[in-house]
Amino acid sequence: MYTLTSNDFESWLRGYKAAWEGRDSAAAAALFAPDAEYYWTPFDAPQRGREGVAAAWSGAVQGQRDITFRFTILGVSGARGTAHWNARFTSVPGGASVELDGIAVTEFAGAMQCRVFREWWHQRSEPG
């Protein structure tokens, strides 16, 4: 079984940041294991596999510009990592300023290969 280190988790989160800020769904998908499960919310069915992640990300980032993403690692244990994250962007079209604040709980199959990604987040926005 893979053991996640704080350095590995930070590297993965930096890749996640680069993918989101770069609006790069292929780069995002590459951060996940081939059999990944990506849960946008606790109530929705997961996006499955790299193709599912790429498709979901592509749809989401098309409506975003001027993205900034920050994170703080809350803990690493075994193959799991937990982080607090915050993202800001301008919605397209309309120009609303959007802020997301959330928690991600992850499980890794190997270095830079997230197998399970669960997030809980809240959104606030101001008209553009």
N, C-alpha and C positions, 0 to 999 in steps of 0.2 A: 504494500500500500504506500502511496506517495505521501511524503511529509512536506507540507508547505512551510517555507520560511518567510519571515517578515520581508526580507529583501526580494524574494520571488513574488510575493503578493504586491509589493510596491511597484515592481517592474510591470506586472500585469495591469495594475491600475493606471500606470503611466501610459501603457498601450491603449487602454480603454479611453483615457482622456484624449490621446492623440486621434483615435478613431472618431470619437464624438465631435471634437472640435474641428476635425478635418472633414466631417460629414462623409466618412469613408466606411460604407457598410461591409466591404470586402475585408478591410483591416479589422473591423469589429468581429466578423465571423471567424477570422483566423485565430482569435484569442480563445476560441471554444473548442472543446473536444468534438469529434465527429458525431457522437451520440448525445450532445449537450441538451439540457432542458433549461430554457430561459423563461422565468416567470415574471412578467411585467407587473402583475398584481397578484395577491394571494387568491383571488377568485377566478382568474382567467386560466384557461388551459395554457400550458407552456408552448413557446416556440420550440421546435425540435430540430436538432442538428444545425450544422453550419448554414445550410440553405435557408432554414427557417429564421435563424438569427439575422442573416443578411437581408432577407425580404422584409422582416419587421423593421429593422434599422433603416433600410432604404426609404420605406414609407414615412417613418418618423422624422428623419433628418431633412427630408424635402421641405418640411414646413418650418425649418429653423435656420437662422443665420446669426452671425456674431456670437457664437457659442463660447462660453467659458465653463470649465469643469474643475472642481476642487474636491479633494478627498482627505480624510484622516483615517488611518487604520486604527480600529478599535481593538482587534485581537486576532491572533492566529493560533490554531490548535489542531494538531493532526493534519488532515488534508483541507481543513476549513479556514476561511478568513472572513472577517466581518469589518465593514467600513461604513463610515458616515460620509455622505457625498452631497454636494450642492452644485447645481448647474443654473446658468442664466443664459437666455438667448432672446432674440427678437423673432416673433412669429411671422411667418410668411403665408399668405399676404396679411395685411392689416397692421403690422408693425407693433403689436402689443409686446410689452416687456414682460417676459415670463421668468419666474424663478421656481426651481424644483429643489426640494430638500428631502433627502432620503437615507435609508439604510440598505445596504446590500449584504446578504449572507451568501457565501460562495463555497463550493466544494470542488477540489481539483483532482484530475486524473493524472496529471503530470505537470511539469514546468510549463507555464504559459498556456495551459489547456484546462480551462474551467469546464467542469462537467455539469454542475448545477448552479444556477444563478437565480436567487430570489431577491426581489426588492420591494420595499414599502416606501412610498413617497407621497408628498403633498405638493400642491401647486398653488402659486398665487400669481396674478398678472395685473398689469396696469395697461389701460388702453394706449395705443400708439398715436 
